[in-house]
């Protein structure tokens, strides 16, 4: 709505419309960049930023008198966002990511190597995110990803490992 008002205002004044449009694109781009943030293991806010930017563009269309185009583009955005939500839900059932916090019974690095081989045999992707020594125990953080069923089997198998003192799956 703001982009529409700025576009309409630019048509009333003596300033060229293209300068206002350029400033709208710049300003909305800056706002969009502000909603994007990096979490611990992911980047979030990309869709929100894209929607803000696209809706500003649609607002400019309406401001320049392209009402039908604005309505069609708005409807298209609703359809696209709905489809992406369904696609995201479906993909989440196929591919899953978890963070494992593993505490070994002692601080032997051999247990770590053995555990990494253990992860490879379970056909899950894994990345070691951190390692620490606490008393006589080795603490390691892994990010694992794969099919939900394989991660479930992995969790059950970790419970059987004698060299693992404790683990958390978040």
Secondary structure, DSSP 8 states (H G I E B T S, - for coil): -HHHHHHHHHHHSSS-HHHHHHHHHHHHHHHHHHH-EE-SS-EE-HHHHHHHHHHHHHHHHHHTT-HHHHHHHHHHHHHHHHHHHHHHHHHHHH-EEEEEEEEESS--HHHHHHHHHHHHHTT-EEEEEEEEEETTEEEEEEEEEE-HHHHHHHHHHHTT-TTEEEEEE-
